Amino acid sequence: MIGKTQIARAKVAIQLWQHLGLGWMAYRVKYALQQRAGTMRKRLPATLWNEQPLTNFLNEHELATPQAYMDYRKGQSLPFFFLPEQREQFSSIFNQWDIDGSPVIEIADQIAFGKLHYFERTVGDMGSPPNWFRNPFTQDEAPADQHWSEIPDFGYGDIKVIWEPSRFSFAYTLVRAYWRTGDEAYAQLFWSLVEDWRQHNPPQTGPNWKCGQETTFRVMAWTFGLYGFADSASSTPERVATLAQMIAISGHRIESNLDYALSQRNNHGISEGVGLWTIGLNFPEFKSANSWLEKGREVLEALAQELIYDDGAFSQNSVNYHRVMLHDYLWAIRLGDIHGQPLSQSLKERVDRAANFLYQLQDEESGSLPLYGPNDGALILPLSNCDYLDFRPAIGAARYLTSQQRSYDAGPWDEELFWLFGAEALDNPVGKTERKNFSAEPSGYYTLRSENGFVFTRCGLYKDRPGNADALHVDLWWKGENIACDASTYSYNAPQPWNYALSRTQYHNTVAVDGRDQMDKVGKFLWLPWLTTAQRYATQSEAGHLTYWEGEHHGYHRLEAPTTHVRSIVQLPSEQWLILDRLESQKNHDYCLHWLLNDYPFEWDEPSKRVTLSTPKGGYQIQLGASIDTTIVDLQRALPDDPRGWRSPYYMTRQPALSIALSATAQSINFWTLLGPGTCQVTATESGLTLSHALWQAELTIDKESGSSGSKLRESESLVSNIDLLLQDGSKDELAINQF
């Protein structure tokens, strides 16, 4: 007989075929079999460095001696983002970004003592000299003597923490410190760390060779350091030739497993294309330079069309991975232009569209974005004093590519623009684009904006793998404060209960049914079946005081008693937002409406289901209610062994948050949540809700939940049929939604 396990596996296989295709499935099966057979170990055998001397990779063997190679590099004057001779000239420019001191100097000085800012935030002790294989937070240590293909992805805690020092992102910090001060200690530290890494990481051995994308990020940082310290006495011919050999071997590592990266349909393929492109452009003396250059171009051109959607969204459904993609293309496009090897105009337009996409999701005051989707702490071009959560450096530089205009008034975010485009970019005009209500279809990203804030939600079809089970999640921002927020990620592989838990539906600002996720998690990074979502209505009143958006998802249609979730967002005057949720089924379910709020001082009125936050910008209220009386409400903040009530804006860092849950058991139900500054009273009426504010009153006619009346929301109807608004001055505004 066929057991439940076999049936479940067959079901997963069918869903994989439906969403990813037979070709993808066949490749993954083949790749897994090859890994077991040791194919990669045979294709890229572990060696010692001296078994692959630089001469093996050069077109001209006479360049193999360090001095000859150094003379060649200097004689060719291969261009980069900046010229070494500009260092003293530019040193004074940094003063405008270091008004309150230079944090980059402090961070660079800490590196000398083995203190590294992991994921741009948490200081960890990597050791001095570093232990390149140890997680300083958990003491997990990966084997240093095994071929990388034999080391499991999740066998030694969170391998991303082990990889972090080997990205060499600190090279950007050391160059920035050196260009500010001229202190040779920073150049010497860079080369010492390169030499130590080389000593402990022979080719293809250990965890730091495991990922081609990580290899690319290391090559980018090494190249930046090579040019950034080019005029330093520490950059000896021996060191330069040695680093060139390391980069050449890295190129072969990237090329050898590129197909696997491409099969992931995400920034791994893009990054590895950037790696080949970078080596091909900057090291034309290598035998493989031309083939790597053309392979890199092919990958970058193809993936820009495939993975950057027509509306500017990115395949990974993550704002931070979107930034990684922007940085990849920003580096590649700019480097190609400098070398007279431009990438296509259609690619540049695609990247510009992707930059404008993030710009429209951005909070204007803080520069941050809703932390939608997986967030692994990656910032591959840390070239400014801005916080990791500030997206202005990346967005501003990427938009500059095609417009030749700055997107923001002068500020520390301009340093990234300076490093990539030169001092002349700082003199170019500011061409601001208005942020307004934004709709990116069919990817399904939406914002509604008020004078002092905005709400964000996602409701669209998936073309590529979902990262979180978070359809109809709502982020809310007010005066630069992220009032209702995304919990983000914390870690991809941590001890329970933190093991990628925050990706689940119940920790997002939406409704969970029966404690289930909107999709089933069948792998570390795989949700099935991909849920379907759709925008239902989007309209605004004639006078502009009222805006209405509505969407639905069918993630819970897979339940034995299918449930449809419809959510509407109503924008009202005075920065008030009403979120309405309708859950409709033919049988009883346990429904839980959840909100995660930033950790402000608060007052909790449980009988009224209202919390009042004391934010730095003033008081802010959130009140919840439901169409039935038998509900349970509770507020929780940061219990030590429960992911609920935590958020993780920075990878591997947890911060307390306020979690409010309103639960009920019913066949169908309507929830409502009112969020806004000041005081607004909500009263349930026979036809819906009345909202009373000091400056206005609104009457909403809402569809009733099914029950004894047998009423049911039809596909052609909106959840709210009519809104009547009476302002203090006696004027009126109305929105009849079902007429649209």
Secondary structure, DSSP 8 states (H G I E B T S, - for coil): ---HHHHHHHHHHHHHHHHHHHHHHHHHHHHHHHHHHTHHHHHS----GGGS-GGGGBS-GGG-SHHHHHHHHHHHT---SS-GGGHHHHGGGGGGG-TT--HHHHHHHHHTTTEEEETTTEEEE-TTTT-TTB-TTT--B--SSSBGGGS-TTSSS-HHHHHHHHTTTHHHHHHHHHHHH--HHHHHHHHHHHHHHHHH--TTBSGGGS-HHHHHHHHHHHHHHHHHTTTSTT--HHHHHHHHHHHHHHHHHHHHTHHHHHHT-SHHHHHHHHHHHHHHHH-TTBTTHHHHHHHHHHHHHHHHHHHB-TTS-BTT--HHHHHHHHHHHHHHHHHHHHTT----HHHHHHHHHHHHHHHHTS-TTT------S------S---SSS-TT--HHHHHHHHHHHH-SBSSSSSTTHHHHHHHH-GGGGGS-B-------EEETTTTEEEEE-SSEEEEEE----SS--SSS-TT-EEEEETTEEEE---B-S-SS-STT-SSGGGSGGGSSSEEETTB-SSEEEETTEEES---EEEEEEEE-TTSS-EEEEEEE-GGGGSSS--EEEEEEEEETTTEEEEEEEEE-SS-EEEEEEEEE----EEEETTTTEEEEEETTEEEEEEEEESSS-EEEEEEE--TT-STTEEBSSTT--EE-EEEEEEEEESSEEEEEEEEES-EEEEE-SSEEEEEETTEEEEEEE---SSTT-----TTS-SEEEEEEEETTS-EEEEEGGG-
